[in-house]
Amino acid sequence: MEVERVQTIAFSSILVDTIPPEFIRSEKEQPALTTCRGCIPQVPTIDFSDPDEGNLTRLIAEASSEWGMFQIVNHGIPTEVITNLQKAGKEFFELPQEEKELYAKPPDSKSIEGYGSKLQKEVEGKKAWVDHLFHNIWPPSAINYQYWPKNPPSYRAVNEEYCKWVQGVGHRLLSLLSLGLGLEKNELKENVGGDELKYLLKINYYPPCPRPDLALGVVAHTDMSCITILLPNEVQGLQVFRDDHWFDVKYIPDALVIHIGDQLEILSNGKYKSVLHRTTVTKQMTRMSWPVFLEPPSEFAIGPLPKVINEKNPPKYQKKKYCDYVYCKLNKIAQ
């Protein structure tokens, strides 16, 4: 095995009630010192079944501008589809380590897909308390089944079923976000790749951590995507940065958490805000989440939309191919 996975480290760490130093964050990052308690502002929760499209557009545009994050309820994805997806993902991470390693991201791979523990350049050598699995779920031309687990046997079927439903949510979100910018319904989708828009699934696995006060599951970041549709399990952990403080994002059963990503901030010329967020861990329980990142094709260039810029609102971002944007972001290169 190329590296020791966090799941393995977690098992041995619990026995000694400590964690390796590379997982201990600086004081300015440690959740025990930086999480705001008490009166906590709540991320907007939006009823996605609202028949009043104008009202729904307004609520989503406001949340995207003020928070860069919101939760949607009554989104239409059946509970059974969600339960099956989560069960299959959990069963994969409970497989013997050598079986999970069959899906490991190759060291020389330029793709993000595969099983692993490291995503981006580690600042000061610090590591995140998480293992993950990435693979594309749409369109068919982007799918590489090499990274889809064969165990549990249900894995492919339940992911394909979830994909059908999450595409509907994604398409409707992009339509409403487009209307919120004063555009036609289909304009935003066409400007992020149209039918070539990629849906990239990630499973995050945050094992129990003996020192959750010192570690982070995922460090503070914004998503590179256009939007992210995140399905969490019931274990609290997602935090959002607002008004110079870190706040817990309340878990709502069956809700989907929507993140505005960097590409949508760029396209909207800053009207919609890419949300700064992070993940904490717990001592007794395993947290898992299933984000789906809606991404432009690699060679697709993204810049502020002509219809949202003018003399009073000049372009704030340069136009760039998505692959170049991703390279710079993962390698901490200014852009």
Short mmCIF file of the C-alpha atoms (twelve columns), coordinates in Angstrom:
data_MODEL
# 
_entry.id   MODEL 
# 
loop_
_atom_site.group_PDB 
_atom_site.id 
_atom_site.type_symbol 
_atom_site.label_atom_id 
_atom_site.label_alt_id 
_atom_site.label_comp_id 
_atom_site.label_asym_id 
_atom_site.label_seq_id 
_atom_site.Cartn_x 
_atom_site.Cartn_y 
_atom_site.Cartn_z 
_atom_site.pdbx_PDB_model_num 
ATOM 1   C CA . MET A 1   0.000   0.000  0.000   1 
ATOM 2   C CA . GLU A 2   1.299   3.414  -0.963  1 
ATOM 3   C CA . VAL A 3   0.112   5.302  2.132   1 
ATOM 4   C CA . GLU A 4   -1.459  4.559  5.480   1 
ATOM 5   C CA . ARG A 5   -5.119  5.505  5.303   1 
ATOM 6   C CA . VAL A 6   -6.847  7.657  7.909   1 
ATOM 7   C CA . GLN A 7   -9.283  4.841  8.667   1 
ATOM 8   C CA . THR A 8   -6.315  2.677  9.726   1 
ATOM 9   C CA . ILE A 9   -4.682  5.504  11.674  1 
ATOM 10  C CA . ALA A 10  -7.971  6.176  13.462  1 
ATOM 11  C CA . PHE A 11  -8.202  2.603  14.709  1 
ATOM 12  C CA . SER A 12  -4.717  2.673  16.255  1 
ATOM 13  C CA . SER A 13  -5.134  6.262  17.553  1 
ATOM 14  C CA . ILE A 14  -8.234  5.411  19.565  1 
ATOM 15  C CA . LEU A 15  -6.232  2.835  21.507  1 
ATOM 16  C CA . VAL A 16  -3.740  5.483  22.683  1 
ATOM 17  C CA . ASP A 17  -6.218  8.406  22.847  1 
ATOM 18  C CA . THR A 18  -4.054  10.710 20.734  1 
ATOM 19  C CA . ILE A 19  -3.439  11.558 17.076  1 
ATOM 20  C CA . PRO A 20  -0.232  11.891 15.029  1 
ATOM 21  C CA . PRO A 21  1.181   15.441 14.984  1 
ATOM 22  C CA . GLU A 22  0.577   15.888 11.250  1 
ATOM 23  C CA . PHE A 23  -3.168  15.914 11.965  1 
ATOM 24  C CA . ILE A 24  -3.002  18.589 14.703  1 
ATOM 25  C CA . ARG A 25  -4.087  21.913 13.242  1 
ATOM 26  C CA . SER A 26  -2.698  25.308 14.213  1 
ATOM 27  C CA . GLU A 27  -4.530  27.229 16.938  1 
ATOM 28  C CA . LYS A 28  -6.122  29.480 14.326  1 
ATOM 29  C CA . GLU A 29  -7.750  26.378 12.791  1 
ATOM 30  C CA . GLN A 30  -8.501  24.114 15.766  1 
ATOM 31  C CA . PRO A 31  -12.297 23.694 15.938  1 
ATOM 32  C CA . ALA A 32  -12.431 23.847 19.747  1 
ATOM 33  C CA . LEU A 33  -10.911 27.345 19.623  1 
ATOM 34  C CA . THR A 34  -12.544 28.682 16.461  1 
ATOM 35  C CA . THR A 35  -16.159 27.421 16.465  1 
ATOM 36  C CA . CYS A 36  -18.757 29.976 17.512  1 
ATOM 37  C CA . ARG A 37  -21.253 28.665 20.061  1 
ATOM 38  C CA . GLY A 38  -24.448 30.165 21.423  1 
ATOM 39  C CA . CYS A 39  -26.626 32.262 19.127  1 
ATOM 40  C CA . ILE A 40  -25.970 30.622 15.769  1 
ATOM 41  C CA . PRO A 41  -27.330 32.071 12.503  1 
ATOM 42  C CA . GLN A 42  -28.957 29.377 10.409  1 
ATOM 43  C CA . VAL A 43  -28.171 28.627 6.782   1 
ATOM 44  C CA . PRO A 44  -31.376 29.271 4.777   1 
ATOM 45  C CA . THR A 45  -33.675 26.282 4.316   1 
ATOM 46  C CA . ILE A 46  -35.748 26.376 1.121   1 
ATOM 47  C CA . ASP A 47  -38.780 24.275 0.177   1 
ATOM 48  C CA . PHE A 48  -37.893 23.047 -3.309  1 
ATOM 49  C CA . SER A 49  -41.506 22.035 -3.961  1 
ATOM 50  C CA . ASP A 50  -42.746 25.643 -3.795  1 
ATOM 51  C CA . PRO A 51  -45.071 26.019 -6.833  1 
ATOM 52  C CA . ASP A 52  -44.358 29.772 -6.970  1 
ATOM 53  C CA . GLU A 53  -41.317 29.841 -9.270  1 
ATOM 54  C CA . GLY A 54  -40.783 33.567 -8.761  1 
ATOM 55  C CA . ASN A 55  -40.642 33.173 -4.998  1 
ATOM 56  C CA . LEU A 56  -38.344 30.131 -5.244  1 
ATOM 57  C CA . THR A 57  -36.007 32.016 -7.605  1 
ATOM 58  C CA . ARG A 58  -35.853 34.967 -5.213  1 
ATOM 59  C CA . LEU A 59  -35.105 32.805 -2.173  1 
ATOM 60  C CA . ILE A 60  -32.359 30.862 -3.957  1 
ATOM 61  C CA . ALA A 61  -30.776 34.010 -5.433  1 
ATOM 62  C CA . GLU A 62  -30.785 35.719 -2.022  1 
ATOM 63  C CA . ALA A 63  -29.254 32.701 -0.276  1 
ATOM 64  C CA . SER A 64  -26.633 32.356 -3.028  1 
ATOM 65  C CA . SER A 65  -25.685 36.036 -2.756  1 
ATOM 66  C CA . GLU A 66  -25.704 36.353 1.033   1 
ATOM 67  C CA . TRP A 67  -24.548 32.897 2.149   1 
ATOM 68  C CA . GLY A 68  -23.317 30.930 -0.857  1 
ATOM 69  C CA . MET A 69  -25.042 27.969 0.782   1 
ATOM 70  C CA . PHE A 70  -28.577 26.785 1.479   1 
ATOM 71  C CA . GLN A 71  -30.446 23.589 2.269   1 
ATOM 72  C CA . ILE A 72  -33.330 22.294 0.206   1 
ATOM 73  C CA . VAL A 73  -36.160 20.130 1.518   1 
ATOM 74  C CA . ASN A 74  -38.907 18.396 -0.493  1 
ATOM 75  C CA . HIS A 75  -36.427 18.024 -3.357  1 
ATOM 76  C CA . GLY A 76  -38.187 14.980 -4.790  1 
ATOM 77  C CA . ILE A 77  -35.452 12.350 -4.389  1 
ATOM 78  C CA . PRO A 78  -37.137 9.324  -2.763  1 
ATOM 79  C CA . THR A 79  -35.928 8.401  0.720   1 
ATOM 80  C CA . GLU A 80  -35.298 4.839  -0.461  1 
ATOM 81  C CA . VAL A 81  -32.902 6.050  -3.177  1 
ATOM 82  C CA . ILE A 82  -30.937 8.053  -0.594  1 
ATOM 83  C CA . THR A 83  -30.897 5.208  1.936   1 
ATOM 84  C CA . ASN A 84  -29.634 2.725  -0.655  1 
ATOM 85  C CA . LEU A 85  -26.876 5.088  -1.795  1 
ATOM 86  C CA . GLN A 86  -25.683 5.666  1.773   1 
ATOM 87  C CA . LYS A 87  -25.831 1.973  2.655   1 
ATOM 88  C CA . ALA A 88  -23.700 0.995  -0.347  1 
ATOM 89  C CA . GLY A 89  -21.121 3.704  0.370   1 
ATOM 90  C CA . LYS A 90  -20.862 2.700  4.018   1 
ATOM 91  C CA . GLU A 91  -20.425 -0.964 3.072   1 
ATOM 92  C CA . PHE A 92  -17.576 -0.063 0.693   1 
ATOM 93  C CA . PHE A 93  -15.629 1.709  3.437   1 
ATOM 94  C CA . GLU A 94  -16.188 -1.242 5.767   1 
ATOM 95  C CA . LEU A 95  -14.471 -3.635 3.323   1 
ATOM 96  C CA . PRO A 96  -10.985 -4.995 4.132   1 
ATOM 97  C CA . GLN A 97  -8.326  -2.386 3.406   1 
ATOM 98  C CA . GLU A 98  -6.685  -4.402 0.630   1 
ATOM 99  C CA . GLU A 99  -9.995  -4.556 -1.249  1 
ATOM 100 C CA . LYS A 100 -10.499 -0.785 -1.036  1 
ATOM 101 C CA . GLU A 101 -6.967  -0.287 -2.355  1 
ATOM 102 C CA . LEU A 102 -8.014  -1.942 -5.629  1 
ATOM 103 C CA . TYR A 103 -9.711  1.374  -6.429  1 
ATOM 104 C CA . ALA A 104 -6.849  3.627  -5.300  1 
ATOM 105 C CA . LYS A 105 -6.009  6.635  -7.429  1 
ATOM 106 C CA . PRO A 106 -2.741  5.838  -9.278  1 
ATOM 107 C CA . PRO A 107 0.167   8.033  -8.073  1 
ATOM 108 C CA . ASP A 108 0.800   9.397  -11.579 1 
ATOM 109 C CA . SER A 109 -2.862  9.971  -12.441 1 
ATOM 110 C CA . LYS A 110 -3.927  13.398 -13.673 1 
ATOM 111 C CA . SER A 111 -7.519  12.545 -12.825 1 
ATOM 112 C CA . ILE A 112 -9.081  13.160 -9.429  1 
ATOM 113 C CA . GLU A 113 -10.956 9.840  -9.581  1 
ATOM 114 C CA . GLY A 114 -10.254 6.944  -7.246  1 
ATOM 115 C CA . TYR A 115 -9.890  5.999  -3.584  1 
ATOM 116 C CA . GLY A 116 -7.471  8.055  -1.523  1 
ATOM 117 C CA . SER A 117 -6.667  10.288 1.425   1 
ATOM 118 C CA . LYS A 118 -4.974  13.329 -0.125  1 
ATOM 119 C CA . LEU A 119 -6.602  15.737 -2.563  1 
ATOM 120 C CA . GLN A 120 -4.548  18.896 -2.686  1 
ATOM 121 C CA . LYS A 121 -1.143  20.255 -1.723  1 
ATOM 122 C CA . GLU A 122 -0.853  20.049 2.062   1 
ATOM 123 C CA . VAL A 123 -0.011  23.351 3.726   1 
ATOM 124 C CA . GLU A 124 2.758   22.950 6.331   1 
ATOM 125 C CA . GLY A 125 2.496   19.183 5.910   1 
ATOM 126 C CA . LYS A 126 -0.803  19.054 7.796   1 
ATOM 127 C CA . LYS A 127 -3.271  16.309 6.898   1 
ATOM 128 C CA . ALA A 128 -7.054  16.049 6.925   1 
ATOM 129 C CA . TRP A 129 -8.874  13.368 8.959   1 
ATOM 130 C CA . VAL A 130 -10.657 11.807 5.966   1 
ATOM 131 C CA . ASP A 131 -10.500 9.092  3.324   1 
ATOM 132 C CA . HIS A 132 -12.461 9.498  0.119   1 
ATOM 133 C CA . LEU A 133 -13.645 7.950  -3.132  1 
ATOM 134 C CA . PHE A 134 -14.191 10.009 -6.294  1 
ATOM 135 C CA . HIS A 135 -15.800 8.938  -9.562  1 
ATOM 136 C CA . ASN A 136 -17.832 10.578 -12.315 1 
ATOM 137 C CA . ILE A 137 -21.486 9.543  -12.538 1 
ATOM 138 C CA . TRP A 138 -22.517 11.589 -15.610 1 
ATOM 139 C CA . PRO A 139 -22.358 11.940 -18.606 1 
ATOM 140 C CA . PRO A 140 -21.688 8.373  -19.803 1 
ATOM 141 C CA . SER A 141 -18.646 9.541  -21.806 1 
ATOM 142 C CA . ALA A 142 -17.003 10.705 -18.557 1 
ATOM 143 C CA . ILE A 143 -17.589 7.500  -16.578 1 
ATOM 144 C CA . ASN A 144 -14.671 5.192  -15.805 1 
ATOM 145 C CA . TYR A 145 -16.044 2.084  -14.122 1 
ATOM 146 C CA . GLN A 146 -12.513 1.198  -12.987 1 
ATOM 147 C CA . TYR A 147 -13.247 3.389  -9.959  1 
ATOM 148 C CA . TRP A 148 -16.754 2.087  -9.237  1 
ATOM 149 C CA . PRO A 149 -16.535 -0.580 -6.492  1 
ATOM 150 C CA . LYS A 150 -17.726 -4.056 -7.402  1 
ATOM 151 C CA . ASN A 151 -18.523 -4.630 -3.728  1 
ATOM 152 C CA . PRO A 152 -21.104 -4.297 -2.419  1 
ATOM 153 C CA . PRO A 153 -22.787 -5.806 -5.510  1 
ATOM 154 C CA . SER A 154 -25.535 -3.159 -5.369  1 
ATOM 155 C CA . TYR A 155 -23.063 -0.263 -5.661  1 
ATOM 156 C CA . ARG A 156 -23.416 0.444  -9.393  1 
ATOM 157 C CA . ALA A 157 -27.197 0.150  -9.522  1 
ATOM 158 C CA . VAL A 158 -27.859 2.420  -6.530  1 
ATOM 159 C CA . ASN A 159 -25.406 5.057  -7.802  1 
ATOM 160 C CA . GLU A 160 -26.969 5.037  -11.264 1 
ATOM 161 C CA . GLU A 161 -30.417 5.431  -9.703  1 
ATOM 162 C CA . TYR A 162 -29.274 8.330  -7.502  1 
ATOM 163 C CA . CYS A 163 -27.651 9.924  -10.553 1 
ATOM 164 C CA . LYS A 164 -31.000 10.036 -12.385 1 
ATOM 165 C CA . TRP A 165 -32.608 11.929 -9.525  1 
ATOM 166 C CA . VAL A 166 -29.730 14.251 -8.676  1 
ATOM 167 C CA . GLN A 167 -29.527 15.349 -12.326 1 
ATOM 168 C CA . GLY A 168 -33.109 16.560 -12.052 1 
ATOM 169 C CA . VAL A 169 -32.234 18.573 -8.952  1 
ATOM 170 C CA . GLY A 170 -29.103 19.955 -10.610 1 
ATOM 171 C CA . HIS A 171 -30.906 20.972 -13.783 1 
ATOM 172 C CA . ARG A 172 -33.636 22.763 -11.834 1 
ATOM 173 C CA . LEU A 173 -31.127 24.526 -9.574  1 
ATOM 174 C CA . LEU A 174 -29.187 25.846 -12.560 1 
ATOM 175 C CA . SER A 175 -32.449 27.053 -14.166 1 
ATOM 176 C CA . LEU A 176 -33.495 28.941 -11.034 1 
ATOM 177 C CA . LEU A 177 -30.007 30.358 -10.485 1 
ATOM 178 C CA . SER A 178 -30.044 31.516 -14.117 1 
ATOM 179 C CA . LEU A 179 -33.372 33.285 -13.613 1 
ATOM 180 C CA . GLY A 180 -31.929 34.851 -10.458 1 
ATOM 181 C CA . LEU A 181 -29.268 36.538 -12.614 1 
ATOM 182 C CA . GLY A 182 -31.910 37.917 -14.981 1 
ATOM 183 C CA . LEU A 183 -31.044 35.347 -17.662 1 
ATOM 184 C CA . GLU A 184 -33.133 32.827 -19.553 1 
ATOM 185 C CA . LYS A 185 -33.608 29.482 -17.803 1 
ATOM 186 C CA . ASN A 186 -31.128 27.564 -19.924 1 
ATOM 187 C CA . GLU A 187 -28.377 30.201 -20.201 1 
ATOM 188 C CA . LEU A 188 -26.408 29.279 -17.110 1 
ATOM 189 C CA . LYS A 189 -26.318 25.579 -17.976 1 
ATOM 190 C CA . GLU A 190 -25.191 26.338 -21.540 1 
ATOM 191 C CA . ASN A 191 -22.350 28.458 -20.150 1 
ATOM 192 C CA . VAL A 192 -21.029 25.648 -17.936 1 
ATOM 193 C CA . GLY A 193 -20.942 22.995 -20.638 1 
ATOM 194 C CA . GLY A 194 -24.557 22.201 -21.509 1 
ATOM 195 C CA . ASP A 195 -25.062 18.474 -21.943 1 
ATOM 196 C CA . GLU A 196 -21.345 17.895 -21.303 1 
ATOM 197 C CA . LEU A 197 -21.638 19.210 -17.738 1 
ATOM 198 C CA . LYS A 198 -19.997 16.624 -15.468 1 
ATOM 199 C CA . TYR A 199 -21.445 15.194 -12.275 1 
ATOM 200 C CA . LEU A 200 -18.563 14.074 -10.047 1 
ATOM 201 C CA . LEU A 201 -19.485 12.056 -6.943  1 
ATOM 202 C CA . LYS A 202 -17.287 12.016 -3.870  1 
ATOM 203 C CA . ILE A 203 -17.782 9.924  -0.754  1 
ATOM 204 C CA . ASN A 204 -16.123 11.408 2.330   1 
ATOM 205 C CA . TYR A 205 -15.400 9.029  5.190   1 
ATOM 206 C CA . TYR A 206 -14.459 10.702 8.495   1 
ATOM 207 C CA . PRO A 207 -13.661 7.976  11.071  1 
ATOM 208 C CA . PRO A 208 -13.931 8.607  14.831  1 
ATOM 209 C CA . CYS A 209 -11.109 10.820 16.071  1 
ATOM 210 C CA . PRO A 210 -9.806  10.739 19.681  1 
ATOM 211 C CA . ARG A 211 -8.981  14.477 19.507  1 
ATOM 212 C CA . PRO A 212 -11.742 16.169 17.516  1 
ATOM 213 C CA . ASP A 213 -10.808 19.429 19.222  1 
ATOM 214 C CA . LEU A 214 -7.484  19.480 17.350  1 
ATOM 215 C CA . ALA A 215 -8.220  17.936 13.926  1 
ATOM 216 C CA . LEU A 216 -10.272 18.801 10.853  1 
ATOM 217 C CA . GLY A 217 -11.987 16.420 8.450   1 
ATOM 218 C CA . VAL A 218 -11.588 18.865 5.570   1 
ATOM 219 C CA . VAL A 219 -9.794  22.201 5.908   1 
ATOM 220 C CA . ALA A 220 -11.412 25.514 5.070   1 
ATOM 221 C CA . HIS A 221 -12.013 25.757 1.330   1 
ATOM 222 C CA . THR A 222 -14.398 26.786 -1.411  1 
ATOM 223 C CA . ASP A 223 -15.508 24.250 -4.025  1 
ATOM 224 C CA . MET A 224 -14.023 24.468 -7.525  1 
ATOM 225 C CA . SER A 225 -17.333 23.382 -9.064  1 
ATOM 226 C CA . CYS A 226 -20.280 25.378 -10.396 1 
ATOM 227 C CA . ILE A 227 -22.535 24.062 -7.652  1 
ATOM 228 C CA . THR A 228 -22.264 21.176 -5.204  1 
ATOM 229 C CA . ILE A 229 -25.217 19.050 -4.101  1 
ATOM 230 C CA . LEU A 230 -24.239 17.472 -0.791  1 
ATOM 231 C CA . LEU A 231 -25.976 14.624 1.006   1 
ATOM 232 C CA . PRO A 232 -24.691 14.167 4.594   1 
ATOM 233 C CA . ASN A 233 -25.327 11.382 7.072   1 
ATOM 234 C CA . GLU A 234 -26.806 12.228 10.471  1 
ATOM 235 C CA . VAL A 235 -23.491 13.067 12.189  1 
ATOM 236 C CA . GLN A 236 -22.930 16.813 12.647  1 
ATOM 237 C CA . GLY A 237 -19.747 18.183 11.101  1 
ATOM 238 C CA . LEU A 238 -20.252 20.724 8.305   1 
ATOM 239 C CA . GLN A 239 -19.325 24.323 9.222   1 
ATOM 240 C CA . VAL A 240 -19.691 27.590 7.314   1 
ATOM 241 C CA . PHE A 241 -17.618 30.779 7.694   1 
ATOM 242 C CA . ARG A 242 -19.692 33.913 8.089   1 
ATOM 243 C CA . ASP A 243 -19.094 37.282 9.776   1 
ATOM 244 C CA . ASP A 244 -15.530 36.206 10.660  1 
ATOM 245 C CA . HIS A 245 -16.741 33.166 12.602  1 
ATOM 246 C CA . TRP A 246 -17.216 29.431 12.051  1 
ATOM 247 C CA . PHE A 247 -20.755 28.135 12.592  1 
ATOM 248 C CA . ASP A 248 -22.213 24.624 12.565  1 
ATOM 249 C CA . VAL A 249 -24.603 23.918 9.697   1 
ATOM 250 C CA . LYS A 250 -27.579 22.262 11.334  1 
ATOM 251 C CA . TYR A 251 -28.299 18.738 10.098  1 
ATOM 252 C CA . ILE A 252 -31.808 18.451 8.655   1 
ATOM 253 C CA . PRO A 253 -32.955 14.875 7.886   1 
ATOM 254 C CA . ASP A 254 -33.427 14.227 4.138   1 
ATOM 255 C CA . ALA A 255 -32.274 17.740 3.188   1 
ATOM 256 C CA . LEU A 256 -29.644 18.421 0.527   1 
ATOM 257 C CA . VAL A 257 -27.006 21.061 1.221   1 
ATOM 258 C CA . ILE A 258 -26.257 23.256 -1.804  1 
ATOM 259 C CA . HIS A 259 -22.896 25.021 -2.121  1 
ATOM 260 C CA . ILE A 260 -22.244 27.773 -4.623  1 
ATOM 261 C CA . GLY A 261 -18.856 26.961 -6.158  1 
ATOM 262 C CA . ASP A 262 -16.066 29.060 -7.632  1 
ATOM 263 C CA . GLN A 263 -17.246 28.754 -11.251 1 
ATOM 264 C CA . LEU A 264 -20.678 30.171 -10.453 1 
ATOM 265 C CA . GLU A 265 -19.127 33.065 -8.533  1 
ATOM 266 C CA . ILE A 266 -16.990 33.793 -11.618 1 
ATOM 267 C CA . LEU A 267 -19.885 33.464 -14.088 1 
ATOM 268 C CA . SER A 268 -22.076 35.774 -11.984 1 
ATOM 269 C CA . ASN A 269 -19.152 38.206 -11.589 1 
ATOM 270 C CA . GLY A 270 -19.407 37.932 -7.827  1 
ATOM 271 C CA . LYS A 271 -23.171 38.250 -7.348  1 
ATOM 272 C CA . TYR A 272 -23.325 34.645 -6.164  1 
ATOM 273 C CA . LYS A 273 -20.700 33.852 -3.501  1 
ATOM 274 C CA . SER A 274 -18.607 30.695 -3.402  1 
ATOM 275 C CA . VAL A 275 -18.997 29.494 0.179   1 
ATOM 276 C CA . LEU A 276 -16.042 29.006 2.540   1 
ATOM 277 C CA . HIS A 277 -16.680 25.869 4.561   1 
ATOM 278 C CA . ARG A 278 -14.907 23.070 6.441   1 
ATOM 279 C CA . THR A 279 -15.653 19.800 8.199   1 
ATOM 280 C CA . THR A 280 -15.109 18.827 11.826  1 
ATOM 281 C CA . VAL A 281 -14.966 15.289 13.221  1 
ATOM 282 C CA . THR A 282 -16.307 13.522 16.305  1 
ATOM 283 C CA . LYS A 283 -14.888 11.186 18.924  1 
ATOM 284 C CA . GLN A 284 -17.453 8.387  18.862  1 
ATOM 285 C CA . MET A 285 -19.112 8.407  15.450  1 
ATOM 286 C CA . THR A 286 -18.199 8.123  11.795  1 
ATOM 287 C CA . ARG A 287 -19.363 10.994 9.632   1 
ATOM 288 C CA . MET A 288 -19.948 10.432 5.933   1 
ATOM 289 C CA . SER A 289 -21.117 12.681 3.128   1 
ATOM 290 C CA . TRP A 290 -21.889 12.312 -0.578  1 
ATOM 291 C CA . PRO A 291 -21.236 15.573 -2.432  1 
ATOM 292 C CA . VAL A 292 -21.906 15.709 -6.163  1 
ATOM 293 C CA . PHE A 293 -19.895 18.420 -7.916  1 
ATOM 294 C CA . LEU A 294 -21.356 19.891 -11.096 1 
ATOM 295 C CA . GLU A 295 -18.286 20.747 -13.176 1 
ATOM 296 C CA . PRO A 296 -17.619 22.138 -16.666 1 
ATOM 297 C CA . PRO A 297 -15.704 19.965 -19.147 1 
ATOM 298 C CA . SER A 298 -11.928 20.272 -18.635 1 
ATOM 299 C CA . GLU A 299 -11.263 22.398 -21.731 1 
ATOM 300 C CA . PHE A 300 -14.316 24.617 -21.234 1 
ATOM 301 C CA . ALA A 301 -13.413 28.257 -20.525 1 
ATOM 302 C CA . ILE A 302 -15.276 30.064 -17.746 1 
ATOM 303 C CA . GLY A 303 -15.454 33.812 -17.252 1 
ATOM 304 C CA . PRO A 304 -17.998 36.475 -16.246 1 
ATOM 305 C CA . LEU A 305 -21.112 36.275 -18.426 1 
ATOM 306 C CA . PRO A 306 -21.416 39.245 -20.821 1 
ATOM 307 C CA . LYS A 307 -24.980 39.917 -19.647 1 
ATOM 308 C CA . VAL A 308 -23.929 40.452 -16.007 1 
ATOM 309 C CA . ILE A 309 -21.108 42.938 -16.668 1 
ATOM 310 C CA . ASN A 310 -21.267 46.614 -17.613 1 
ATOM 311 C CA . GLU A 311 -19.454 49.895 -16.942 1 
ATOM 312 C CA . LYS A 312 -20.629 49.963 -13.332 1 
ATOM 313 C CA . ASN A 313 -19.918 46.260 -12.861 1 
ATOM 314 C CA . PRO A 314 -16.741 45.479 -14.853 1 
ATOM 315 C CA . PRO A 315 -15.292 41.940 -14.990 1 
ATOM 316 C CA . LYS A 316 -13.728 40.906 -11.666 1 
ATOM 317 C CA . TYR A 317 -12.350 37.577 -12.899 1 
ATOM 318 C CA . GLN A 318 -10.307 36.450 -15.875 1 
ATOM 319 C CA . LYS A 319 -11.558 33.821 -18.282 1 
ATOM 320 C CA . LYS A 320 -9.801  30.479 -17.823 1 
ATOM 321 C CA . LYS A 321 -10.091 26.863 -18.904 1 
ATOM 322 C CA . TYR A 322 -11.529 24.751 -16.101 1 
ATOM 323 C CA . CYS A 323 -8.568  22.328 -16.179 1 
ATOM 324 C CA . ASP A 324 -6.158  25.240 -15.639 1 
ATOM 325 C CA . TYR A 325 -8.291  26.583 -12.812 1 
ATOM 326 C CA . VAL A 326 -8.289  23.184 -11.077 1 
ATOM 327 C CA . TYR A 327 -4.515  22.778 -11.446 1 
ATOM 328 C CA . CYS A 328 -3.849  26.167 -9.867  1 
ATOM 329 C CA . LYS A 329 -6.320  25.608 -7.040  1 
ATOM 330 C CA . LEU A 330 -5.060  22.131 -6.057  1 
ATOM 331 C CA . ASN A 331 -1.449  23.286 -6.158  1 
ATOM 332 C CA . LYS A 332 -2.108  26.509 -4.248  1 
ATOM 333 C CA . ILE A 333 -1.073  28.729 -7.169  1 
ATOM 334 C CA . ALA A 334 -2.522  32.252 -7.086  1 
ATOM 335 C CA . GLN A 335 -5.083  33.034 -9.803  1 
# 
